[in-house]
Amino acid sequence: MEVKIFPYTKVDGMRTKRDSEIMALFDQMVLDGTASIVFFAGHIKTREDFLKYMKDPGVHLYILAVGDETVGVTWLDNIVDKSALNHFCGFSNYWGVEGSEAIGKAALGKLINMRDETGYIFDVFTGCIPAWNTLAIEYARACGGVSLGVIPCGIWDSAKGQSVDAVVIYYTRESV
């Protein structure tokens, strides 16, 4: 299965996707019941919040497709030197599809192998997943993520109104 990755960026001052297309990605998360899970910290609650966040210059959104079908999104933020936080959300049209982990692995592989004139842009992606989200943890591991451990009370869960344990995951060129 060929995974296509479309960056949401500006080219010659124009965005590569219309605002309505980006907000539709959030709408799909809402339909799938994943928006509140992915944005557990509570800072993204509406399609407008999502659009505003994805337009932030420090956020790099990538739309994932198989054929002509959008199957998910991934984005990088908190970029420091050659590391970034990685976030992901697969859409329900590919849940449970045999080989769906290959989508995540292909996307991560393409992103971590991006180069510019100085060499690799990134050496590592990290992420913190709430320990209660075992499906996301299993998926991250299946995509080449390595569990580093658990940080007690490591991330804020707005629905619970408290900090919860966070599983730290990292990805390198060697792991994906």
C-alpha positions as CSV (number, residue, x, y, z in Angstrom):
1,M,0.0,0.0,0.0
2,E,1.4,3.3,-1.0
3,V,1.1,6.0,1.6
4,K,1.0,9.6,0.4
5,I,1.9,12.5,2.7
6,F,0.7,16.0,2.0
7,P,2.3,18.8,4.0
8,Y,0.0,21.7,5.1
9,T,2.3,24.6,4.4
10,K,2.6,27.8,2.4
11,V,3.9,27.9,-1.1
12,D,4.5,31.3,-2.5
13,G,2.3,32.8,0.2
14,M,-0.7,30.4,-0.4
15,R,-1.7,27.5,1.8
16,T,-1.6,24.0,0.3
17,K,-5.1,23.3,1.6
18,R,-8.2,25.4,2.1
19,D,-9.3,26.3,5.6
20,S,-12.5,24.2,5.1
21,E,-10.4,21.1,4.2
22,I,-8.3,21.4,7.4
23,M,-11.4,21.9,9.5
24,A,-12.9,18.8,7.8
25,L,-10.0,16.8,9.3
26,F,-11.1,17.8,12.8
27,D,-14.8,17.1,11.8
28,Q,-13.7,13.6,10.9
29,M,-12.1,13.2,14.3
30,V,-15.3,14.3,16.0
31,L,-17.3,11.8,13.9
32,D,-14.8,9.1,14.8
33,G,-15.0,10.0,18.5
34,T,-11.2,10.6,18.6
35,A,-11.0,14.4,18.9
36,S,-11.4,14.5,22.7
37,I,-8.9,11.6,23.0
38,V,-6.3,13.1,20.7
39,F,-6.7,16.6,22.3
40,F,-7.0,15.3,25.8
41,A,-5.3,18.3,27.3
42,G,-8.3,20.4,26.3
43,H,-6.6,23.1,24.2
44,I,-8.3,22.1,20.9
45,K,-12.1,21.9,21.3
46,T,-13.5,23.2,18.0
47,R,-12.7,23.0,14.3
48,E,-11.6,26.7,14.5
49,D,-9.2,25.9,17.4
50,F,-7.8,23.1,15.2
51,L,-7.3,25.3,12.2
52,K,-5.7,28.1,14.2
53,Y,-3.3,25.6,15.8
54,M,-2.4,24.0,12.6
55,K,-1.6,27.4,11.1
56,D,0.9,28.2,13.9
57,P,4.4,28.4,12.3
58,G,5.7,26.0,14.9
59,V,3.3,23.2,13.9
60,H,3.8,21.1,10.9
61,L,0.7,19.1,9.8
62,Y,0.8,16.3,7.3
63,I,-2.2,14.7,5.8
64,L,-2.0,10.9,5.1
65,A,-3.7,9.2,2.2
66,V,-3.8,5.8,0.6
67,G,-4.9,6.2,-3.0
68,D,-7.4,9.1,-3.0
69,E,-8.6,8.4,0.5
70,T,-7.5,10.5,3.5
71,V,-6.7,8.0,6.3
72,G,-5.3,10.2,9.0
73,V,-3.0,13.0,10.1
74,T,0.2,13.5,11.9
75,W,1.9,16.6,13.0
76,L,5.1,17.8,14.6
77,D,5.5,20.6,17.1
78,N,7.8,21.6,20.0
79,I,10.7,21.5,17.5
80,V,14.1,21.9,19.2
81,D,17.2,21.4,17.1
82,K,16.7,18.0,15.5
83,S,13.9,16.7,17.7
84,A,10.1,17.2,17.6
85,L,7.0,16.0,19.4
86,N,5.0,13.7,17.1
87,H,1.2,13.4,17.3
88,F,-1.1,11.3,15.2
89,C,-4.7,10.4,14.5
90,G,-5.9,7.6,12.2
91,F,-9.4,7.9,10.7
92,S,-12.0,5.2,11.2
93,N,-11.9,4.2,7.5
94,Y,-8.6,2.4,8.2
95,W,-9.2,1.2,11.7
96,G,-8.5,-2.6,11.9
97,V,-7.5,-2.7,8.2
98,E,-4.7,-5.3,7.7
99,G,-1.4,-3.4,7.4
100,S,-2.8,-0.1,8.8
101,E,0.3,0.1,11.0
102,A,2.3,0.4,7.7
103,I,0.6,3.7,7.2
104,G,2.0,5.1,10.4
105,K,5.4,3.5,9.9
106,A,5.6,4.9,6.3
107,A,4.7,8.4,7.4
108,L,7.2,8.4,10.3
109,G,9.9,6.9,8.0
110,K,9.3,9.7,5.4
111,L,9.3,12.4,8.0
112,I,12.4,11.3,10.0
113,N,14.3,10.9,6.7
114,M,13.6,14.4,5.4
115,R,16.7,16.2,4.5
116,D,17.8,19.7,3.7
117,E,21.2,21.1,2.5
118,T,22.8,20.3,5.8
119,G,21.6,16.7,6.2
120,Y,18.7,15.1,8.1
121,I,16.3,17.6,9.5
122,F,15.3,15.4,12.5
123,D,17.0,12.7,14.4
124,V,14.2,11.8,16.9
125,F,10.5,12.2,17.4
126,T,9.1,11.9,20.9
127,G,5.6,11.7,22.3
128,C,3.7,11.3,25.5
129,I,0.6,9.2,25.4
130,P,-1.8,8.9,28.4
131,A,-1.2,5.5,30.0
132,W,-4.9,4.8,29.8
133,N,-4.8,5.0,25.9
134,T,-3.5,1.5,25.4
135,L,-4.7,1.4,21.7
136,A,-2.6,4.5,20.9
137,I,0.4,3.0,22.8
138,E,0.1,-0.3,20.9
139,Y,-0.2,1.5,17.6
140,A,2.8,3.7,18.3
141,R,4.9,0.6,19.1
142,A,3.7,-1.2,16.0
143,C,4.8,1.8,14.0
144,G,8.3,1.5,15.4
145,G,7.9,3.6,18.5
146,V,10.1,2.5,21.5
147,S,8.7,2.9,25.0
148,L,11.1,4.7,27.3
149,G,9.0,4.5,30.4
150,V,6.2,6.1,32.3
151,I,6.2,9.6,33.9
152,P,3.9,9.7,36.9
153,C,1.4,12.5,36.5
154,G,3.2,13.4,33.2
155,I,0.4,15.1,31.3
156,W,-2.8,16.9,31.9
157,D,-6.1,15.2,31.1
158,S,-8.8,17.9,31.0
159,A,-11.7,15.5,31.0
160,K,-10.4,14.0,34.2
161,G,-9.4,17.3,35.6
162,Q,-6.1,16.0,36.8
163,S,-2.6,15.0,35.6
164,V,-2.3,11.3,34.5
165,D,0.6,9.0,33.9
166,A,2.3,9.4,30.5
167,V,4.0,6.7,28.5
168,V,7.0,8.2,26.7
169,I,7.6,7.0,23.2
170,Y,10.4,7.8,20.8
171,Y,11.1,7.1,17.1
172,T,14.4,7.2,15.3
173,R,15.5,6.3,11.8
174,E,16.6,2.9,13.1
175,S,13.3,2.2,14.8
176,V,11.0,3.0,12.0
